[in-house]
Amino acid sequence: MYSFKKLFHYTKYNLIDKWGFIYLEKSLKDSVFTMPKSDESIIVRIAKKKDILKITSDIFPYLTQEEIDHDGKYINRIGDNDFSCFIAEKDGIVVHYFLVYEKANKSPLIRTPFNNKLISDNDSYLGGAFTIPEARGMWIAPFTLSTILLYLRDSVKSKKVFVIVHKNTPGAEDFYKKIGFSRIISTMRA
């Protein structure tokens, strides 16, 4: 049964889901989106290997099995080179994570129908993110994202960052456009 589910999700992703991706990019050469921290009890930081168990216990109960299967394999890689996971904690509980690939050419982006010739060695990729329902509306994701963009520009020295949203995710494209991302029109491989 489990093998059938995996095969179903793999097939669905490769035949349907990935063709609904919208690709966006943002230059990090100039100013980046910054947002003042609104809740002093929220701490945003890069996760360490010792945080893996806390992330899985605090957030995984809210995820679908498909999200656990996908993001879980990357969360278990926390501490590896060229990959970071930013977490937000409130009152000692991890309420948000955001996966960040410092090298877009070594990220899951290259396994999508994206024109890989658009990626340079100095580009980064923003992967999956999740906020638990109780913490939504607290502006945690935008604050975390502003922290990530500053980190990529100042510490990693990235020149550009890419992100993918699915056409069925309401408001995601508009959110990224409001903070300076622009849609990449010609991304399909020939």
Disulfide bonds with the S-S distance in Angstrom:
none
